Amino acid sequence: MIAEREIESISQGWIQEFESQSFPAERDEAGFVLKLDELVYQSPDIAFQIIETIATKNLSMWASEGLGVGPLRTLRALNPGTYTQELNKLCSSSKKFNVIHQMALDGL
């Protein structure tokens, strides 16, 4: 289990790092970006909570695209069908998340 404040901390850190670094090479050293990537592989349930939290924030288009084609897409690929109900619910309740999710499905 992970504390809600840690989810919030990683979420805010991911957004700040991702939005401040426009080149993939720079992201190689980004702590929160890498942390979420690691969680997608090691603790997908926690990663899903963080992705969900990030998606509720006011994101730039750059960060929305990065979330969709990055950690969300990888999470879906590694865990096919696992989060279908949760993702459908989020897509139904949030137009913004629906767009992010569509990017994960289709790419850019």
C-alpha positions in Angstrom: 0.0 0.0 0.0 1.1 3.6 -0.6 0.0 6.7 1.3 -2.2 9.2 -0.4 0.3 11.9 0.2 3.0 9.9 -1.6 0.7 9.4 -4.6 0.2 13.1 -4.7 3.9 13.8 -4.3 4.9 11.5 -7.1 2.0 12.9 -9.3 3.0 16.5 -8.8 6.7 15.7 -9.2 6.0 13.8 -12.5 4.0 16.8 -13.8 6.7 19.3 -12.9 9.5 17.2 -14.3 7.7 16.3 -17.5 6.5 19.8 -18.3 10.0 21.3 -17.6 11.9 18.9 -19.9 11.0 18.9 -23.5 13.6 16.5 -24.8 13.5 12.7 -24.1 17.2 12.7 -23.3 16.7 15.1 -20.5 13.9 12.9 -19.1 16.5 10.1 -18.6 17.6 11.7 -15.4 14.1 12.7 -14.2 13.5 11.1 -10.8 9.7 11.2 -10.7 9.3 10.3 -14.4 11.6 7.3 -13.9 9.8 6.5 -10.6 6.4 6.2 -12.4 8.0 4.2 -15.2 9.5 1.7 -12.6 6.1 1.5 -10.8 4.4 0.6 -14.1 6.6 -2.5 -14.2 7.0 -3.3 -10.5 3.7 -2.2 -8.9 1.1 -1.6 -11.6 -1.8 -1.0 -9.1 0.2 1.9 -7.5 1.2 3.2 -10.9 -2.5 3.2 -12.0 -3.4 5.3 -8.9 -0.7 7.8 -9.8 -1.7 7.9 -13.4 -5.3 8.5 -12.4 -4.2 11.3 -10.0 -2.0 13.0 -12.7 -4.9 12.9 -15.1 -7.1 14.9 -12.7 -4.6 17.8 -12.7 -4.4 20.8 -15.0 -2.0 19.4 -17.6 -0.4 20.9 -20.6 -1.1 19.1 -23.9 2.6 18.0 -23.8 2.1 16.3 -20.4 -1.3 14.9 -21.5 0.3 13.3 -24.5 3.3 12.1 -22.4 1.0 10.4 -19.9 -1.1 8.8 -22.6 1.6 7.4 -24.8 4.0 6.8 -22.0 3.1 5.2 -18.7 -0.6 4.7 -19.4 0.1 2.9 -22.7 2.8 0.8 -21.1 0.6 -0.1 -18.2 -2.2 -1.3 -20.6 0.3 -3.2 -22.7 1.8 -5.0 -19.7 -1.6 -5.7 -18.1 -4.1 -6.3 -20.9 -7.7 -6.2 -19.6 -6.7 -5.7 -16.0 -7.9 -2.1 -15.7 -10.7 -2.1 -18.3 -13.5 -1.3 -15.9 -11.6 1.4 -14.1 -10.5 3.0 -17.4 -14.0 2.9 -18.8 -15.4 4.6 -15.7 -12.7 7.3 -15.9 -13.3 7.8 -19.6 -17.1 8.1 -19.0 -16.6 10.7 -16.2 -13.8 12.8 -17.7 -13.6 14.0 -21.2 -9.9 14.9 -20.6 -9.1 11.4 -19.4 -10.9 10.0 -22.4 -8.6 11.9 -24.7 -5.5 10.8 -22.7 -6.8 7.2 -22.9 -7.4 7.4 -26.6 -3.8 8.5 -27.1 -2.7 5.4 -25.1 -4.8 3.2 -27.4 -3.9 4.9 -30.7 -0.7 6.7 -30.2 -0.2 10.2 -31.5 
